[in-house]
Amino acid sequence: MRRYLDHAFATLGAMVVAIFAAIMVLIFLQVINRFFLGLPLFWTEEVVRMLLVWLVLMGTPVVVYKCDEIKVELFQFKCIRFEMMRRAVVSIISIIFCLFLAYWGYLFMERAMGAMQPSLGISRAWLYAPIPLGSVLTIIALIVRRDEARDPLDIEEVV
């Protein structure tokens, strides 16, 4: 099972890299066309904006799954039991936040289905679709992630 999860999140990570590469290419084309050729591409700004949303919200589950998120730990317990409880509480709060984000993101996406992107001619829902999708994937990543730092052996028991 772990092998399938590793492959799934690696594939999602490859998709994030492809999105980032597409953003860089589109920005480069826009700069060349606008400032050197004097022929700005009217659609690149909308595509880049949409891809940035996809990049962040598809990249979040990958980062969470790998436990590479930036952690600001104001305190850390020496007792294994308290430290594991603190980490569980942080994960539960994160899951609750992602549930709210998924719910409200879905409602927002649903409302945007009737509106169209001006220059692309596609539904604005594509701009908001990664919000619920990324939130659900982040919840999955929080539940199944491989967290070497969660190993209670890393924490010294204070007697």
C-alpha positions as CSV (number, residue, x, y, z in Angstrom):
1,M,0.0,0.0,0.0
2,R,2.8,2.4,0.9
3,R,4.4,1.9,-2.5
4,Y,1.2,2.9,-4.3
5,L,0.9,6.0,-2.1
6,D,4.5,6.9,-2.8
7,H,3.9,6.6,-6.5
8,A,0.6,8.5,-6.4
9,F,2.2,11.4,-4.6
10,A,5.3,11.3,-6.8
11,T,3.0,11.5,-9.8
12,L,1.3,14.5,-8.3
13,G,4.7,16.0,-7.6
14,A,5.6,15.5,-11.3
15,M,2.4,17.3,-12.2
16,V,3.3,20.2,-10.0
17,V,6.7,20.4,-11.6
18,A,5.1,20.4,-15.1
19,I,2.7,23.2,-14.0
20,F,5.7,25.2,-12.7
21,A,7.5,24.7,-16.0
22,A,4.4,25.8,-18.0
23,I,4.2,28.9,-15.9
24,M,7.8,29.8,-16.5
25,V,7.4,29.2,-20.3
26,L,4.3,31.3,-20.5
27,I,5.8,34.2,-18.5
28,F,8.9,34.1,-20.7
29,L,6.7,34.1,-23.9
30,Q,4.7,37.0,-22.5
31,V,7.8,39.1,-21.7
32,I,9.3,38.4,-25.2
33,N,6.1,39.1,-27.0
34,R,5.2,42.3,-25.0
35,F,8.5,44.0,-24.6
36,F,10.5,42.8,-27.7
37,L,7.9,42.1,-30.3
38,G,5.3,44.6,-29.2
39,L,2.6,41.9,-29.6
40,P,1.3,40.9,-26.1
41,L,-0.5,37.6,-25.8
42,F,-3.8,38.5,-24.2
43,W,-4.5,35.0,-22.7
44,T,-1.3,34.3,-20.9
45,E,-2.0,36.3,-17.8
46,E,-5.2,34.4,-17.1
47,V,-3.6,31.0,-17.8
48,V,-0.7,31.9,-15.5
49,R,-3.0,33.0,-12.7
50,M,-5.0,29.8,-13.0
51,L,-1.9,27.7,-13.1
52,L,-0.5,29.4,-10.0
53,V,-3.7,28.4,-8.0
54,W,-3.3,24.8,-9.3
55,L,0.4,24.8,-8.5
56,V,-0.1,25.8,-4.8
57,L,-3.1,23.7,-4.1
58,M,-1.7,20.6,-5.8
59,G,1.7,21.1,-4.3
60,T,0.4,21.3,-0.8
61,P,-0.5,17.6,-0.5
62,V,2.9,16.6,-1.9
63,V,4.7,18.7,0.7
64,V,2.4,17.5,3.5
65,Y,2.9,13.8,2.5
66,K,6.7,14.2,2.5
67,C,6.5,16.1,5.8
68,D,8.4,19.0,4.2
69,E,6.1,21.8,5.3
70,I,7.5,24.6,7.3
71,K,7.0,23.9,11.0
72,V,6.9,26.6,13.6
73,E,7.1,24.7,16.9
74,L,6.7,27.1,19.8
75,F,7.2,24.3,22.3
76,Q,8.1,20.6,22.3
77,F,7.4,18.2,25.0
78,K,10.1,15.9,26.4
79,C,7.5,13.3,27.3
80,I,6.8,11.0,24.4
81,R,3.1,10.8,25.3
82,F,2.6,14.6,25.4
83,E,4.6,15.1,22.2
84,M,2.6,12.5,20.3
85,M,-0.6,14.1,21.6
86,R,0.6,17.5,20.5
87,R,1.3,16.2,17.0
88,A,-2.1,14.5,16.9
89,V,-3.8,17.7,17.9
90,V,-1.9,19.7,15.2
91,S,-2.9,17.1,12.6
92,I,-6.6,17.1,13.7
93,I,-6.7,20.9,13.5
94,S,-5.1,20.8,10.0
95,I,-7.7,18.2,8.9
96,I,-10.6,20.3,10.2
97,F,-9.2,23.4,8.4
98,C,-8.9,21.4,5.1
99,L,-12.5,20.1,5.6
100,F,-13.8,23.7,5.8
101,L,-11.6,24.7,2.9
102,A,-12.9,21.8,0.8
103,Y,-16.5,22.5,1.6
104,W,-16.5,26.2,1.0
105,G,-14.1,25.8,-2.0
106,Y,-16.6,23.4,-3.5
107,L,-19.5,25.8,-3.0
108,F,-17.4,28.6,-4.5
109,M,-16.5,26.5,-7.5
110,E,-20.1,25.5,-7.9
111,R,-21.2,29.2,-8.0
112,A,-18.5,30.0,-10.6
113,M,-19.6,27.3,-13.1
114,G,-21.9,29.7,-14.9
115,A,-19.3,32.4,-15.3
116,M,-16.7,32.3,-18.1
117,Q,-13.1,33.4,-18.2
118,P,-13.0,36.5,-20.5
119,S,-10.1,35.6,-22.7
120,L,-10.0,31.8,-22.5
121,G,-13.7,31.2,-22.9
122,I,-13.8,28.4,-20.3
123,S,-15.7,28.2,-17.0
124,R,-14.3,30.1,-14.1
125,A,-14.9,26.9,-12.1
126,W,-11.5,25.7,-13.5
127,L,-9.9,28.5,-11.5
128,Y,-11.5,27.4,-8.2
129,A,-11.5,23.6,-8.8
130,P,-8.1,23.0,-7.1
131,I,-9.4,24.4,-3.8
132,P,-11.6,21.4,-2.9
133,L,-9.5,19.0,-4.8
134,G,-6.2,20.1,-3.1
135,S,-7.9,20.2,0.3
136,V,-9.2,16.6,0.0
137,L,-5.8,15.4,-1.2
138,T,-4.1,17.3,1.7
139,I,-6.4,15.5,4.2
140,I,-5.5,12.2,2.6
141,A,-1.8,13.2,2.8
142,L,-2.2,14.1,6.5
143,I,-3.7,10.8,7.3
144,V,-1.4,8.5,5.4
145,R,1.9,10.4,5.4
146,R,5.2,8.9,6.3
147,D,6.4,11.0,9.1
148,E,9.9,10.0,10.3
149,A,9.7,12.8,12.9
150,R,6.7,11.1,14.4
151,D,8.8,8.2,15.6
152,P,8.6,8.3,19.4
153,L,12.1,7.0,19.6
154,D,13.3,10.4,18.3
155,I,12.0,11.9,21.6
156,E,13.9,11.2,24.8
157,E,11.8,10.2,27.7
158,V,12.3,12.3,30.7
159,V,11.9,10.4,33.9
